[in-house]
Amino acid sequence: MKTIQVHKVDHLGREKWRYSGTEIARGLNWIQIEAFFDQDDSDDGYIVWRRGDRFIEWYYSQRWYNVFEIHDVTHGHLKGWYCNITFPAVIEPQKITWADLELDVWVSAVGDILLIDEAEFEALEIDHSVRAQALAAVDEIRSKVSAGEAPFDGLVG
């Protein structure tokens, strides 16, 4: 299995987080990896993040978002999908770099959708075309959830 370095940067390219994952699959414009949450437990109200939670992550070089499918560290059950609205990812043979645009979408295991960090997104100094692409990405995620399309084809109930 191939180790992949993941670099999260802000919209200006400053590194915010770095971790490793294992490549599961790769296509022409995407990659899927497995990684494990490496931060202390925290409760955001809609999800409790736990050290060791299993993430199946999809990154796309032609989409303005990524998707993290999150499974509980203890029981393995699906918690839901955390979608980061981003610039398209830069996917290299052993490295992924993605630039966060602050706006996030939480999709629960049953398909409930919650838009997160809207104020942080609004505060970003980005041009109109970037803002429009980001909002279109939110619409695309909503559409895929509604249709039960991958990676949201594992909805419970």
C-alpha atoms as one frame of an Amber mdcrd trajectory, in Angstrom:
protein
   0.000   0.000   0.000   1.271   3.413  -0.971   1.651   6.160   1.648   0.299
   9.556   0.627   1.141  12.850   2.355  -1.829  15.204   2.699  -1.206  18.943
   3.011  -4.090  21.217   3.957  -3.362  24.865   3.200  -5.457  28.002   3.582
  -6.735  29.980   0.584  -3.386  31.841   0.458  -1.328  28.636   0.423  -0.136
  28.631   4.047   0.061  25.139   5.503  -2.493  24.416   8.244  -2.260  20.648
   8.736  -0.202  17.739   7.452  -0.789  14.011   7.858  -0.318  10.682   6.093
  -2.809   8.300   4.576  -2.799   5.137   2.504  -3.884   5.136  -1.123  -6.938
   2.976  -1.783  -7.723   3.856  -5.398  -6.799   6.458  -7.999  -8.304   7.667
 -11.247  -7.324  10.249 -13.810  -8.760  13.189 -11.799  -9.214  11.792  -8.288
  -7.672   9.788  -5.479  -9.176   7.905  -2.542  -7.167   7.366   0.634  -7.631
   5.977   4.128  -6.440   8.021   7.093  -7.060   8.109  10.828  -7.991  11.175
  12.877  -4.898  12.282  14.800  -6.289  15.049  17.027  -7.784  14.994  20.516
 -11.482  14.196  20.887 -13.846  17.131  20.407 -17.584  17.631  20.131 -18.835
  20.045  17.456 -22.497  19.371  18.257 -23.241  17.566  14.999 -20.314  15.116
  15.335 -17.944  13.943  18.040 -14.483  13.677  16.533 -12.487  10.885  18.174
  -8.807  10.144  17.938  -8.478   7.110  15.696 -11.727   7.622  13.747 -11.291
   6.068  10.298 -11.561   8.425   7.329 -12.057   7.404   3.724 -11.125  10.563
   1.828 -11.813  11.537  -1.773  -9.849  14.328  -3.450 -10.607  15.662  -6.909
  -8.444  17.725  -9.249 -11.476  19.054 -11.132 -13.998  19.591  -8.330 -14.163
  22.365  -5.750 -14.537  20.059  -2.736 -13.246  16.935  -1.044 -15.209  14.366
   0.948 -14.250  12.602   4.184 -16.381   9.554   5.050 -16.001   9.145   8.814
 -16.303   5.880  10.749 -16.259   5.604  14.540 -13.001   4.360  16.051 -14.738
   1.997  18.502 -17.667   0.513  16.604 -16.798   1.283  12.977 -20.276   2.667
  12.260 -20.678   5.452   9.725 -20.897   8.868  11.383 -21.347  10.761   8.130
 -19.454  12.734   5.513 -17.528  15.945   6.076 -17.111  17.911   2.849 -14.588
  20.708   2.633 -15.203  23.364  -0.005 -11.786  23.904  -1.574  -9.899  24.855
  -4.665  -9.453  21.728  -6.825  -6.824  19.480  -5.227  -3.292  19.137  -6.539
  -2.772  15.375  -6.765   0.797  14.153  -7.167   2.157  10.585  -7.022   2.779
  10.697  -3.254   1.226  13.984  -2.163  -2.127  15.764  -2.110  -2.390  19.490
  -1.488  -5.762  21.123  -0.961  -6.562  24.772  -0.292  -9.446  25.270   2.129
 -12.110  27.897   1.452 -13.518  27.626   5.013 -17.053  26.640   3.950 -17.991
  23.067   4.871 -20.913  20.710   4.411 -21.781  18.013   6.954 -23.891  15.110
   5.681 -25.193  12.821   8.420 -25.423   9.071   7.937 -29.146   9.473   7.170
 -28.606  12.299   4.670 -29.323  15.409   6.732 -27.250  18.320   5.437 -25.730
  21.120   7.507 -23.802  24.065   6.046 -20.926  25.038   8.356 -18.613  28.046
   8.727 -20.581  30.384   6.483 -19.299  33.474   8.348 -15.672  32.412   7.886
 -16.305  31.877   4.168 -17.980  35.269   3.804 -15.004  36.927   5.528 -12.473
  35.516   3.024 -11.008  38.007   0.606 -11.598  36.033  -2.585 -12.857  37.142
  -5.957 -16.411  36.692  -7.187 -15.583  33.773  -9.510 -13.972  31.764  -6.681
 -16.959  32.472  -4.422 -19.342  31.345  -7.191 -17.377  28.097  -7.745 -17.474
  27.385  -4.011 -21.233  27.885  -3.809 -21.742  25.734  -6.912 -19.764  22.992
  -5.132 -22.241  23.115  -2.234 -25.094  22.670  -4.719 -23.285  19.741  -6.353
 -22.841  18.006  -2.993 -26.532  18.516  -2.152 -27.502  17.056  -5.517 -25.275
  13.990  -5.081 -26.651  13.372  -1.580 -30.233  13.676  -2.810 -29.555  11.212
  -5.637 -27.597   8.820  -3.394 -24.596   9.081  -5.717 -21.074   8.094  -4.711
 -19.557   8.741  -2.330 -22.919   9.271  -0.595 -24.318   5.921  -1.732 -23.905
   4.467   1.772 -26.679   6.512   3.378 -28.331   4.703   6.269 -32.125   4.445
   6.121
